[in-house]
C-alpha cells in the first residue's frame, strides 16, 4: 500500500490554508502601522505641504476643498475606515484619517 498523499487530502489542506491567508495579511498590516511614528505638523516636509491633523482646520488653505481628508486620498496606505495609516508622501510616519495636505488626490472608486 503506497504511503502518499491523495489529491483530495491535498486540496483540503490547500483550501484550509488559503482561508487563513487574508487574516495573516491584516495582522502584518496592523504591525506595520504600529511601527510608524505619527507625523508631526512641525516636520519640515509636513509644514511645506500644509499638513494639518484635522482637515476642518485647512479651510484657510486655497487648495483645500470641503470633504478632502487623508482617508479619501490615494496616498493613504490604509483603508478609508482606518483611524491612522501610513502615507506614500511621508515615509516612516503615520497620518490620521482626518488629516489633510496639499498633495491630496482622490482615491479611485
Steps between C-alpha positions, in 0.01 A plus 500: 500500500667829392537761772440812290267794532176487309384785282191533716707535817730751327206714384350503850833622642540766228146633550535505878831685478372753247212590733752634755720703262285820497506505880878478501516796262287709738727412792809596303344832396402582858852437624642724225277793604600454864867537401442841340540825692214748475576788265571826680358815341835667577685252277666694216329300223164509678509875552615560140201300376253667737428181698234532772376232739137604454385584146232732642781741595631509141219723375737800491716321240384592146578147373270334755153393388235393747493124553866437423686306768778242524260202511373585150847570355680269258819534709333367821628144542214378719134437442265803510363364829845491672563767764866533399722351233823554315529750217698476175603865538621481861703177507552357847212698649133435560234760428151527646206424273363845581819678385567689177787649297544670164604173331150357555370311196168313476519127562347304209170330558 
